[in-house]
């Protein structure tokens, strides 16, 4: 994905999370994706959780 700042952003990368982190993020964010460890923010971008 091309960024407005003139460089390429590969997007979110896979992260390892503990079971507690995953449970928390799943409860907190409906858009949480376990594989990437991210959720879709109100700004339309994916963010890491926690």
Helices and strands as residue ranges (DSSP letters): H 19-28, E 38-40, E 46-48
